[in-house]
Amino acid sequence: MTEGFQAVDNSSIVPVILPTAPDHCQNSVVPPMAGEKRASCEGFFRLTVEDFRESAIDTIKQVMFKGDRILLQQAGEDVGAIVPEAEFHKLNYLMAEIKPSQFLPDEEQYYENDEAIHCIYPGELLEDLDNILADVNEFDELFGLLPTIEMGKNVDIFISAAILMSVDRFWVPDYVMAERQAIR
């Protein structure tokens, strides 16, 4: 489903494909890139944690430069999502628009759900991947993946290029989409 996202500078509407939980999605294997097996569905790829460990730099480059969205799988279950940082902000913006806070911006509770994004390099992620994925799933932690020099010459290595987040944040629940349609 495509929704509009108002750009910050009010210059245009940027189309966004919202990931909705596809019960009917039949994953098909996409031609392997960099020796990995990827399963594809609407707007994202599934990649096993083991394959991600082997090609983390290439995968993050694909997220960074091509805008790919990756769902990490372990033992056949989705355990995390890696999306471009701009896509993460769009999803947060759209979720706030679809399901606004019950508090006003001048109330302290309005900002309670603003959590920090832990910025780490791919090497740090790989060293502690199991614990990081556990934090992502259990505590809904966010991890910004910082690019490294190996990713390209003109890359700012101090700004995260991708966000590792829980699968629950990645999917837009059907009931939220139904509420959105009812409002229109």
N, CA and C atoms as an extended XYZ file, in Angstrom:
552
Properties=species:S:1:pos:R:3:atomname:S:1:resname:S:1:resid:I:1 pbc="F F F"
N         0.853       -1.173        0.000 N   MET     1
C         0.000        0.000        0.000 CA  MET     1
C         0.897        1.234        0.000 C   MET     1
N         0.611        2.191       -0.837 N   THR     2
C         1.424        3.390       -0.911 CA  THR     2
C         0.700        4.531       -0.214 C   THR     2
N         1.427        5.228        0.629 N   GLU     3
C         0.907        6.387        1.338 CA  GLU     3
C         1.804        7.575        1.004 C   GLU     3
N         1.351        8.771        1.286 N   GLY     4
C         2.162        9.954        1.061 CA  GLY     4
C         2.863       10.388        2.323 C   GLY     4
N         4.033       10.939        2.178 N   PHE     5
C         4.800       11.462        3.293 CA  PHE     5
C         5.190       12.875        2.927 C   PHE     5
N         4.785       13.838        3.716 N   GLN     6
C         5.087       15.225        3.425 CA  GLN     6
C         6.538       15.489        3.775 C   GLN     6
N         7.323       15.887        2.801 N   ALA     7
C         8.732       16.179        3.033 CA  ALA     7
C         8.860       17.347        3.993 C   ALA     7
N         9.947       17.375        4.756 N   VAL     8
C        10.156       18.404        5.769 CA  VAL     8
C        10.147       19.801        5.152 C   VAL     8
N        10.721       19.919        3.954 N   ASP     9
C        10.791       21.237        3.333 CA  ASP     9
C         9.528       21.581        2.547 C   ASP     9
N         8.482       20.736        2.673 N   ASN    10
C         7.203       20.939        1.993 CA  ASN    10
C         7.332       20.993        0.475 C   ASN    10
N         8.427       20.417       -0.067 N   SER    11
C         8.645       20.502       -1.497 CA  SER    11
C         7.808       19.502       -2.284 C   SER    11
N         7.573       18.329       -1.715 N   SER    12
C         6.818       17.342       -2.473 CA  SER    12
C         6.323       16.247       -1.547 C   SER    12
N         5.485       15.435       -2.098 N   ILE    13
C         5.014       14.250       -1.390 CA  ILE    13
C         5.908       13.094       -1.838 C   ILE    13
N         6.506       12.401       -0.884 N   VAL    14
C         7.377       11.280       -1.188 CA  VAL    14
C         6.586        9.996       -0.978 C   VAL    14
N         6.456        9.137       -2.000 N   PRO    15
C         5.698        7.900       -1.809 CA  PRO    15
C         6.450        6.926       -0.909 C   PRO    15
N         5.712        6.244       -0.063 N   VAL    16
C         6.287        5.274        0.860 CA  VAL    16
C         5.468        4.003        0.763 C   VAL    16
N         6.128        2.866        0.679 N   ILE    17
C         5.422        1.588        0.719 CA  ILE    17
C         5.460        1.123        2.157 C   ILE    17
N         4.297        1.086        2.786 N   LEU    18
C         4.222        0.640        4.168 CA  LEU    18
C         4.255       -0.877        4.215 C   LEU    18
N         5.134       -1.452        5.034 N   PRO    19
C         5.155       -2.902        5.131 CA  PRO    19
C         4.017       -3.392        6.014 C   PRO    19
N         3.083       -4.104        5.442 N   THR    20
C         2.015       -4.705        6.228 CA  THR    20
C         2.299       -6.190        6.338 C   THR    20
N         1.939       -6.776        7.450 N   ALA    21
C         2.252       -8.179        7.694 CA  ALA    21
C         1.558       -9.055        6.663 C   ALA    21
N         2.321       -9.664        5.761 N   PRO    22
C         1.715      -10.447        4.684 CA  PRO    22
C         1.539      -11.904        5.058 C   PRO    22
N         0.319      -12.301        5.366 N   ASP    23
C         0.056      -13.711        5.641 CA  ASP    23
C         0.166      -14.526        4.357 C   ASP    23
N        -0.119      -13.897        3.236 N   HIS    24
C        -0.176      -14.593        1.962 CA  HIS    24
C         1.146      -14.577        1.209 C   HIS    24
N         2.174      -13.955        1.756 N   CYS    25
C         3.427      -13.763        1.036 CA  CYS    25
C         4.159      -15.082        0.845 C   CYS    25
N         4.382      -15.444       -0.375 N   GLN    26
C         5.181      -16.618       -0.693 CA  GLN    26
C         6.562      -16.122       -1.092 C   GLN    26
N         7.543      -16.394       -0.263 N   ASN    27
C         8.887      -15.923       -0.545 CA  ASN    27
C         9.493      -16.698       -1.703 C   ASN    27
N        10.082      -15.958       -2.614 N   SER    28
C        10.792      -16.590       -3.714 CA  SER    28
C        12.256      -16.196       -3.593 C   SER    28
N        13.123      -17.102       -3.957 N   VAL    29
C        14.548      -16.808       -3.822 CA  VAL    29
C        14.959      -15.890       -4.956 C   VAL    29
N        15.582      -14.789       -4.595 N   VAL    30
C        16.083      -13.810       -5.543 CA  VAL    30
C        17.474      -14.255       -5.947 C   VAL    30
N        17.947      -13.930       -7.146 N   PRO    31
C        19.315      -14.301       -7.497 CA  PRO    31
C        20.292      -13.844       -6.416 C   PRO    31
N        21.167      -14.731       -5.948 N   PRO    32
C        22.065      -14.388       -4.851 CA  PRO    32
C        23.014      -13.255       -5.222 C   PRO    32
N        23.242      -12.380       -4.260 N   MET    33
C        24.219      -11.313       -4.419 CA  MET    33
C        25.281      -11.525       -3.358 C   MET    33
N        26.507      -11.436       -3.734 N   ALA    34
C        27.635      -11.571       -2.821 CA  ALA    34
C        27.569      -12.886       -2.059 C   ALA    34
N        27.093      -13.955       -2.712 N   GLY    35
C        27.085      -15.273       -2.108 CA  GLY    35
C        25.983      -15.514       -1.098 C   GLY    35
N        25.005      -14.642       -0.999 N   GLU    36
C        23.965      -14.817        0.011 CA  GLU    36
C        22.671      -15.285       -0.637 C   GLU    36
N        21.845      -15.931        0.132 N   LYS    37
C        20.515      -16.316       -0.325 CA  LYS    37
C        19.531      -15.339        0.274 C   LYS    37
N        18.709      -14.726       -0.581 N   ARG    38
C        17.739      -13.765       -0.096 CA  ARG    38
C        16.366      -14.165       -0.589 C   ARG    38
N        15.404      -14.066        0.284 N   ALA    39
C        14.024      -14.312       -0.097 CA  ALA    39
C        13.332      -12.966       -0.198 C   ALA    39
N        12.510      -12.788       -1.216 N   SER    40
C        11.924      -11.487       -1.491 CA  SER    40
C        10.414      -11.500       -1.295 C   SER    40
N         9.903      -10.365       -0.879 N   CYS    41
C         8.472      -10.146       -0.799 CA  CYS    41
C         8.260       -8.674       -1.137 C   CYS    41
N         7.083       -8.131       -0.898 N   GLU    42
C         6.788       -6.756       -1.276 CA  GLU    42
C         7.671       -5.760       -0.542 C   GLU    42
N         8.671       -5.216       -1.209 N   GLY    43
C         9.456       -4.117       -0.663 CA  GLY    43
C        10.531       -4.488        0.331 C   GLY    43
N        10.795       -5.772        0.547 N   PHE    44
C        11.846       -6.144        1.490 CA  PHE    44
C        12.418       -7.508        1.107 C   PHE    44
N        13.550       -7.839        1.730 N   PHE    45
C        14.189       -9.134        1.538 CA  PHE    45
C        14.348       -9.810        2.880 C   PHE    45
N        14.251      -11.126        2.885 N   ARG    46
C        14.551      -11.899        4.096 CA  ARG    46
C        15.947      -12.466        3.938 C   ARG    46
N        16.704      -12.424        5.019 N   LEU    47
C        18.080      -12.889        5.024 CA  LEU    47
C        18.325      -13.570        6.361 C   LEU    47
N        18.934      -14.736        6.334 N   THR    48
C        19.206      -15.420        7.600 CA  THR    48
C        20.314      -14.683        8.352 C   THR    48
N        20.318      -14.835        9.656 N   VAL    49
C        21.336      -14.207       10.491 CA  VAL    49
C        22.718      -14.707       10.081 C   VAL    49
N        22.827      -15.989        9.738 N   GLU    50
C        24.113      -16.562        9.331 CA  GLU    50
C        24.616      -15.907        8.047 C   GLU    50
N        23.720      -15.728        7.063 N   ASP    51
C        24.113      -15.067        5.822 CA  ASP    51
C        24.482      -13.609        6.077 C   ASP    51
N        23.764      -12.961        6.991 N   PHE    52
C        24.091      -11.575        7.328 CA  PHE    52
C        25.487      -11.486        7.947 C   PHE    52
N        25.829      -12.425        8.817 N   ARG    53
C        27.173      -12.432        9.428 CA  ARG    53
C        28.259      -12.500        8.363 C   ARG    53
N        28.026      -13.288        7.320 N   GLU    54
C        29.025      -13.476        6.270 CA  GLU    54
C        29.169      -12.255        5.365 C   GLU    54
N        28.106      -11.492        5.193 N   SER    55
C        28.155      -10.380        4.238 CA  SER    55
C        27.555       -9.103        4.819 C   SER    55
N        27.883       -8.791        6.061 N   ALA    56
C        27.282       -7.629        6.734 CA  ALA    56
C        27.591       -6.321        6.000 C   ALA    56
N        28.836       -6.130        5.593 N   ILE    57
C        29.208       -4.872        4.918 CA  ILE    57
C        28.425       -4.727        3.620 C   ILE    57
N        28.363       -5.789        2.805 N   ASP    58
C        27.620       -5.719        1.540 CA  ASP    58
C        26.131       -5.476        1.774 C   ASP    58
N        25.578       -6.111        2.790 N   THR    59
C        24.158       -5.941        3.090 CA  THR    59
C        23.866       -4.510        3.533 C   THR    59
N        24.693       -3.971        4.406 N   ILE    60
C        24.486       -2.592        4.871 CA  ILE    60
C        24.675       -1.613        3.719 C   ILE    60
N        25.608       -1.903        2.810 N   LYS    61
C        25.777       -1.059        1.618 CA  LYS    61
C        24.514       -1.068        0.760 C   LYS    61
N        23.883       -2.247        0.623 N   GLN    62
C        22.643       -2.325       -0.150 CA  GLN    62
C        21.537       -1.508        0.510 C   GLN    62
N        21.462       -1.566        1.815 N   VAL    63
C        20.470       -0.772        2.541 CA  VAL    63
C        20.773        0.701        2.354 C   VAL    63
N        22.046        1.047        2.477 N   MET    64
C        22.473        2.440        2.428 CA  MET    64
C        22.306        3.060        1.041 C   MET    64
N        22.764        2.367       -0.006 N   PHE    65
C        22.782        2.951       -1.346 CA  PHE    65
C        21.560        2.617       -2.193 C   PHE    65
N        20.973        1.443       -1.999 N   LYS    66
C        19.825        1.040       -2.809 CA  LYS    66
C        18.505        1.216       -2.085 C   LYS    66
N        18.546        1.431       -0.766 N   GLY    67
C        17.309        1.587       -0.007 CA  GLY    67
C        16.609        0.281        0.294 C   GLY    67
N        17.330       -0.849        0.178 N   ASP    68
C        16.728       -2.144        0.486 CA  ASP    68
C        16.325       -2.211        1.949 C   ASP    68
N        15.277       -2.969        2.221 N   ARG    69
C        14.850       -3.258        3.593 CA  ARG    69
C        15.045       -4.744        3.815 C   ARG    69
N        15.707       -5.092        4.896 N   ILE    70
C        16.102       -6.472        5.164 CA  ILE    70
C        15.420       -6.953        6.435 C   ILE    70
N        14.809       -8.124        6.365 N   LEU    71
C        14.295       -8.796        7.552 CA  LEU    71
C        15.270       -9.922        7.888 C   LEU    71
N        15.792       -9.918        9.102 N   LEU    72
C        16.703      -10.970        9.539 CA  LEU    72
C        15.899      -12.115       10.118 C   LEU    72
N        16.259      -13.334        9.721 N   GLN    73
C        15.567      -14.519       10.194 CA  GLN    73
C        16.527      -15.436       10.929 C   GLN    73
N        16.023      -16.039       11.984 N   GLN    74
C        16.782      -17.028       12.725 CA  GLN    74
C        15.827      -18.164       13.058 C   GLN    74
N        16.198      -19.374       12.678 N   ALA    75
C        15.354      -20.550       12.885 CA  ALA    75
C        13.965      -20.350       12.271 C   ALA    75
N        13.914      -19.706       11.102 N   GLY    76
C        12.659      -19.511       10.393 CA  GLY    76
C        11.764      -18.393       10.912 C   GLY    76
N        12.195      -17.679       11.940 N   GLU    77
C        11.404      -16.581       12.515 CA  GLU    77
C        12.087      -15.247       12.254 C   GLU    77
N        11.291      -14.218       11.993 N   ASP    78
C        11.840      -12.865       11.827 CA  ASP    78
C        12.294      -12.352       13.185 C   ASP    78
N        13.569      -11.921       13.276 N   VAL    79
C        14.118      -11.473       14.561 CA  VAL    79
C        14.554      -10.015       14.548 C   VAL    79
N        14.559       -9.371       13.396 N   GLY    80
C        14.945       -7.969       13.322 CA  GLY    80
C        14.793       -7.453       11.910 C   GLY    80
N        14.798       -6.139       11.779 N   ALA    81
C        14.693       -5.499       10.473 CA  ALA    81
C        15.770       -4.436       10.361 C   ALA    81
N        16.384       -4.352        9.183 N   ILE    82
C        17.367       -3.309        8.909 CA  ILE    82
C        16.800       -2.469        7.778 C   ILE    82
N        16.612       -1.183        8.046 N   VAL    83
C        16.042       -0.271        7.057 CA  VAL    83
C        16.916        0.974        6.961 C   VAL    83
N        16.853        1.686        5.833 N   PRO    84
C        17.577        2.961        5.750 CA  PRO    84
C        17.058        3.920        6.820 C   PRO    84
N        17.931        4.785        7.292 N   GLU    85
C        17.524        5.687        8.368 CA  GLU    85
C        16.356        6.574        7.948 C   GLU    85
N        16.363        7.061        6.720 N   ALA    86
C        15.253        7.904        6.254 CA  ALA    86
C        13.936        7.132        6.273 C   ALA    86
N        13.980        5.858        5.915 N   GLU    87
C        12.782        5.017        5.937 CA  GLU    87
C        12.277        4.836        7.368 C   GLU    87
N        13.216        4.667        8.308 N   PHE    88
C        12.847        4.543        9.719 CA  PHE    88
C        12.111        5.799       10.188 C   PHE    88
N        12.626        6.972        9.828 N   HIS    89
C        11.974        8.211       10.237 CA  HIS    89
C        10.606        8.371        9.577 C   HIS    89
N        10.481        7.941        8.335 N   LYS    90
C         9.178        7.987        7.659 CA  LYS    90
C         8.172        7.086        8.362 C   LYS    90
N         8.619        5.866        8.712 N   LEU    91
C         7.721        4.945        9.413 CA  LEU    91
C         7.274        5.527       10.745 C   LEU    91
N         8.212        6.120       11.499 N   ASN    92
C         7.854        6.735       12.781 CA  ASN    92
C         6.884        7.890       12.581 C   ASN    92
N         7.131        8.706       11.573 N   TYR    93
C         6.265        9.839       11.280 CA  TYR    93
C         4.857        9.362       10.917 C   TYR    93
N         4.796        8.356       10.047 N   LEU    94
C         3.494        7.850        9.618 CA  LEU    94
C         2.751        7.166       10.761 C   LEU    94
N         3.470        6.416       11.591 N   MET    95
C         2.810        5.777       12.734 CA  MET    95
C         2.281        6.830       13.708 C   MET    95
N         3.033        7.914       13.909 N   ALA    96
C         2.560        8.985       14.791 CA  ALA    96
C         1.336        9.675       14.193 C   ALA    96
N         1.316        9.791       12.865 N   GLU    97
C         0.173       10.415       12.206 CA  GLU    97
C        -1.048        9.499       12.252 C   GLU    97
N        -0.828        8.201       12.041 N   ILE    98
C        -1.920        7.241       12.039 CA  ILE    98
C        -2.461        7.028       13.448 C   ILE    98
N        -1.560        6.895       14.398 N   LYS    99
C        -1.948        6.599       15.779 CA  LYS    99
C        -1.285        7.638       16.683 C   LYS    99
N        -1.873        8.833       16.785 N   PRO   100
C        -1.242        9.909       17.552 CA  PRO   100
C        -1.222        9.629       19.052 C   PRO   100
N        -0.341       10.348       19.735 N   SER   101
C        -0.209       10.216       21.186 CA  SER   101
C        -1.452       10.770       21.869 C   SER   101
N        -1.753       10.221       23.030 N   GLN   102
C        -2.882       10.729       23.796 CA  GLN   102
C        -2.509       11.994       24.561 C   GLN   102
N        -1.204       12.323       24.566 N   PHE   103
C        -0.730       13.494       25.298 CA  PHE   103
C        -0.422       14.641       24.343 C   PHE   103
N        -0.469       15.854       24.845 N   LEU   104
C        -0.137       17.042       24.066 CA  LEU   104
C         1.367       17.287       24.122 C   LEU   104
N         1.934       17.987       23.117 N   PRO   105
C         3.382       18.221       23.106 CA  PRO   105
C         3.921       18.973       24.327 C   PRO   105
N         3.076       19.706       25.041 N   ASP   106
C         3.582       20.418       26.214 CA  ASP   106
C         3.550       19.552       27.484 C   ASP   106
N         3.090       18.314       27.373 N   GLU   107
C         3.072       17.412       28.516 CA  GLU   107
C         4.312       16.507       28.486 C   GLU   107
N         4.873       16.255       29.655 N   GLU   108
C         6.096       15.452       29.752 CA  GLU   108
C         5.895       14.034       29.208 C   GLU   108
N         4.728       13.442       29.399 N   GLN   109
C         4.460       12.084       28.952 CA  GLN   109
C         4.537       11.949       27.427 C   GLN   109
N         4.357       13.050       26.714 N   TYR   110
C         4.411       13.042       25.253 CA  TYR   110
C         5.760       12.528       24.763 C   TYR   110
N         6.816       12.803       25.522 N   TYR   111
C         8.176       12.463       25.107 CA  TYR   111
C         8.698       11.188       25.751 C   TYR   111
N         7.887       10.460       26.507 N   GLU   112
C         8.347        9.253       27.183 CA  GLU   112
C         8.808        8.169       26.223 C   GLU   112
N         8.204        8.071       25.069 N   ASN   113
C         8.560        7.015       24.130 CA  ASN   113
C         9.699        7.387       23.196 C   ASN   113
N        10.288        8.558       23.350 N   ASP   114
C        11.449        8.925       22.548 CA  ASP   114
C        12.662        8.224       23.119 C   ASP   114
N        13.111        7.197       22.427 N   GLU   115
C        14.234        6.442       22.933 CA  GLU   115
C        15.490        6.737       22.120 C   GLU   115
N        16.602        6.404       22.729 N   ALA   116
C        17.885        6.643       22.082 CA  ALA   116
C        18.134        5.589       21.011 C   ALA   116
N        18.914        5.968       20.036 N   ILE   117
C        19.375        5.024       19.020 CA  ILE   117
C        20.853        4.797       19.286 C   ILE   117
N        21.202        3.564       19.600 N   HIS   118
C        22.590        3.218       19.878 CA  HIS   118
C        23.329        3.097       18.543 C   HIS   118
N        24.345        3.896       18.324 N   CYS   119
C        25.089        3.859       17.060 CA  CYS   119
C        26.316        2.970       17.213 C   CYS   119
N        26.419        1.990       16.318 N   ILE   120
C        27.526        1.045       16.361 CA  ILE   120
C        28.026        0.778       14.944 C   ILE   120
N        29.272        0.326       14.866 N   TYR   121
C        29.849       -0.061       13.585 CA  TYR   121
C        29.513       -1.520       13.291 C   TYR   121
N        29.526       -1.919       12.017 N   PRO   122
C        29.189       -3.310       11.675 CA  PRO   122
C        30.032       -4.338       12.433 C   PRO   122
N        31.293       -4.060       12.657 N   GLY   123
C        32.141       -4.989       13.399 CA  GLY   123
C        31.641       -5.201       14.818 C   GLY   123
N        31.214       -4.115       15.470 N   GLU   124
C        30.663       -4.217       16.828 CA  GLU   124
C        29.347       -4.991       16.819 C   GLU   124
N        28.557       -4.776       15.788 N   LEU   125
C        27.293       -5.503       15.659 CA  LEU   125
C        27.552       -6.997       15.537 C   LEU   125
N        28.490       -7.367       14.676 N   LEU   126
C        28.769       -8.780       14.451 CA  LEU   126
C        29.360       -9.457       15.681 C   LEU   126
N        30.167       -8.726       16.449 N   GLU   127
C        30.773       -9.293       17.653 CA  GLU   127
C        29.716       -9.697       18.679 C   GLU   127
N        28.645       -8.935       18.754 N   ASP   128
C        27.641       -9.152       19.790 CA  ASP   128
C        26.233       -9.296       19.199 C   ASP   128
N        26.138       -9.872       18.007 N   LEU   129
C        24.878       -9.907       17.270 CA  LEU   129
C        23.752      -10.596       18.042 C   LEU   129
N        24.029      -11.708       18.679 N   ASP   130
C        22.966      -12.430       19.388 CA  ASP   130
C        22.391      -11.594       20.524 C   ASP   130
N        23.247      -10.942       21.307 N   ASN   131
C        22.762      -10.096       22.407 CA  ASN   131
C        22.027       -8.858       21.891 C   ASN   131
N        22.525       -8.280       20.811 N   ILE   132
C        21.877       -7.099       20.236 CA  ILE   132
C        20.488       -7.466       19.708 C   ILE   132
N        20.380       -8.598       19.016 N   LEU   133
C        19.063       -9.021       18.529 CA  LEU   133
C        18.114       -9.317       19.683 C   LEU   133
N        18.647       -9.862       20.782 N   ALA   134
C        17.809      -10.102       21.964 CA  ALA   134
C        17.307       -8.780       22.535 C   ALA   134
N        18.170       -7.745       22.600 N   ASP   135
C        17.755       -6.425       23.088 CA  ASP   135
C        16.725       -5.788       22.158 C   ASP   135
N        16.920       -5.964       20.860 N   VAL   136
C        15.983       -5.415       19.877 CA  VAL   136
C        14.599       -6.027       20.076 C   VAL   136
N        14.557       -7.337       20.279 N   ASN   137
C        13.273       -8.021       20.420 CA  ASN   137
C        12.646       -7.848       21.788 C   ASN   137
N        13.444       -7.949       22.834 N   GLU   138
C        12.884       -7.909       24.179 CA  GLU   138
C        12.578       -6.494       24.655 C   GLU   138
N        13.484       -5.552       24.389 N   PHE   139
C        13.325       -4.196       24.920 CA  PHE   139
C        13.007       -3.160       23.855 C   PHE   139
N        12.809       -3.593       22.601 N   ASP   140
C        12.511       -2.697       21.484 CA  ASP   140
C        13.607       -1.637       21.303 C   ASP   140
N        14.861       -2.054       21.510 N   GLU   141
C        15.996       -1.152       21.342 CA  GLU   141
C        16.220       -0.863       19.862 C   GLU   141
N        16.814        0.276       19.586 N   LEU   142
C        17.151        0.682       18.223 CA  LEU   142
C        18.667        0.800       18.105 C   LEU   142
N        19.220        0.314       16.999 N   PHE   143
C        20.652        0.407       16.767 CA  PHE   143
C        20.893        1.042       15.406 C   PHE   143
N        21.616        2.155       15.408 N   GLY   144
C        22.010        2.803       14.171 CA  GLY   144
C        23.301        2.177       13.693 C   GLY   144
N        23.338        1.771       12.439 N   LEU   145
C        24.527        1.138       11.878 CA  LEU   145
C        25.348        2.191       11.152 C   LEU   145
N        26.534        2.451       11.682 N   LEU   146
C        27.414        3.462       11.115 CA  LEU   146
C        28.186        2.886        9.929 C   LEU   146
N        28.304        3.632        8.856 N   PRO   147
C        29.084        3.139        7.720 CA  PRO   147
C        30.581        3.157        8.047 C   PRO   147
N        31.330        2.332        7.355 N   THR   148
C        32.783        2.300        7.523 CA  THR   148
C        33.446        2.810        6.249 C   THR   148
N        34.711        3.035        6.314 N   ILE   149
C        35.456        3.555        5.162 CA  ILE   149
C        35.383        2.576        3.990 C   ILE   149
N        35.297        1.264        4.277 N   GLU   150
C        35.211        0.267        3.199 CA  GLU   150
C        33.956        0.428        2.353 C   GLU   150
N        32.965        1.158        2.839 N   MET   151
C        31.697        1.297        2.122 CA  MET   151
C        31.729        2.347        1.021 C   MET   151
N        32.766        3.124        0.958 N   GLY   152
C        32.861        4.129       -0.094 CA  GLY   152
C        33.677        5.324        0.340 C   GLY   152
N        34.158        6.077       -0.638 N   LYS   153
C        35.024        7.221       -0.347 CA  LYS   153
C        34.255        8.397        0.236 C   LYS   153
N        33.098        8.702       -0.319 N   ASN   154
C        32.350        9.890        0.087 CA  ASN   154
C        31.239        9.552        1.078 C   ASN   154
N        31.582        8.771        2.087 N   VAL   155
C        30.599        8.357        3.083 CA  VAL   155
C        30.936        9.027        4.404 C   VAL   155
N        29.919        9.646        5.005 N   ASP   156
C        30.110       10.239        6.327 CA  ASP   156
C        30.033        9.120        7.345 C   ASP   156
N        31.152        8.812        7.993 N   ILE   157
C        31.201        7.665        8.889 CA  ILE   157
C        30.693        7.985       10.288 C   ILE   157
N        30.153        9.185       10.499 N   PHE   158
C        29.661        9.564       11.822 CA  PHE   158
C        28.142        9.694       11.884 C   PHE   158
N        27.466        9.369       10.800 N   ILE   159
C        26.005        9.427       10.758 CA  ILE   159
C        25.506        8.042       10.378 C   ILE   159
N        24.588        7.506       11.169 N   SER   160
C        24.116        6.150       10.877 CA  SER   160
C        23.425        6.107        9.517 C   SER   160
N        23.656        5.005        8.811 N   ALA   161
C        23.108        4.837        7.471 CA  ALA   161
C        21.883        3.935        7.475 C   ALA   161
N        21.783        3.096        8.492 N   ALA   162
C        20.678        2.142        8.580 CA  ALA   162
C        20.314        1.949       10.042 C   ALA   162
N        19.101        1.489       10.258 N   ILE   163
C        18.605        1.257       11.618 CA  ILE   163
C        18.225       -0.217       11.745 C   ILE   163
N        18.721       -0.850       12.804 N   LEU   164
C        18.306       -2.201       13.162 CA  LEU   164
C        17.214       -2.042       14.205 C   LEU   164
N        16.026       -2.581       13.908 N   MET   165
C        14.891       -2.414       14.808 CA  MET   165
C        14.116       -3.718       14.902 C   MET   165
N        13.167       -3.737       15.815 N   SER   166
C        12.360       -4.941       15.990 CA  SER   166
C        11.410       -5.117       14.806 C   SER   166
N        11.007       -6.341       14.613 N   VAL   167
C        10.067       -6.653       13.539 CA  VAL   167
C         8.719       -5.989       13.817 C   VAL   167
N         8.371       -5.856       15.099 N   ASP   168
C         7.100       -5.218       15.453 CA  ASP   168
C         7.055       -3.765       15.004 C   ASP   168
N         8.172       -3.093       15.004 N   ARG   169
C         8.223       -1.708       14.499 CA  ARG   169
C         8.155       -1.672       12.980 C   ARG   169
N         8.685       -2.713       12.354 N   PHE   170
C         8.737       -2.765       10.897 CA  PHE   170
C         7.354       -2.944       10.290 C   PHE   170
N         6.564       -3.850       10.859 N   TRP   171
C         5.228       -4.097       10.327 CA  TRP   171
C         4.258       -3.032       10.813 C   TRP   171
N         3.429       -2.567        9.923 N   VAL   172
C         2.326       -1.689       10.296 CA  VAL   172
C         1.134       -2.613       10.522 C   VAL   172
N         0.648       -2.704       11.765 N   PRO   173
C        -0.449       -3.644       12.050 CA  PRO   173
C        -1.687       -3.354       11.207 C   PRO   173
N        -2.382       -4.421       10.845 N   ASP   174
C        -3.595       -4.296       10.022 CA  ASP   174
C        -4.651       -3.422       10.693 C   ASP   174
N        -4.788       -3.531       12.036 N   TYR   175
C        -5.810       -2.738       12.708 CA  TYR   175
C        -5.505       -1.241       12.610 C   TYR   175
N        -4.230       -0.883       12.579 N   VAL   176
C        -3.861        0.528       12.431 CA  VAL   176
C        -4.236        1.013       11.039 C   VAL   176
N        -3.982        0.183       10.029 N   MET   177
C        -4.346        0.561        8.660 CA  MET   177
C        -5.869        0.666        8.523 C   MET   177
N        -6.606       -0.227        9.193 N   ALA   178
C        -8.068       -0.180        9.144 CA  ALA   178
C        -8.586        1.102        9.799 C   ALA   178
N        -7.968        1.479       10.932 N   GLU   179
C        -8.362        2.732       11.591 CA  GLU   179
C        -8.077        3.925       10.692 C   GLU   179
N        -6.943        3.885       10.016 N   ARG   180
C        -6.561        4.963        9.112 CA  ARG   180
C        -7.567        5.104        7.983 C   ARG   180
N        -7.979        3.973        7.410 N   GLN   181
C        -8.954        3.998        6.314 CA  GLN   181
C       -10.312        4.490        6.807 C   GLN   181
N       -10.677        4.144        8.042 N   ALA   182
C       -11.966        4.566        8.593 CA  ALA   182
C       -11.993        6.078        8.811 C   ALA   182
N       -10.867        6.662        9.151 N   ILE   183
C       -10.780        8.106        9.369 CA  ILE   183
C       -10.989        8.850        8.073 C   ILE   183
N       -10.476        8.317        6.986 N   ARG   184
C       -10.588        8.985        5.681 CA  ARG   184
C       -12.003        8.922        5.250 C   ARG   184
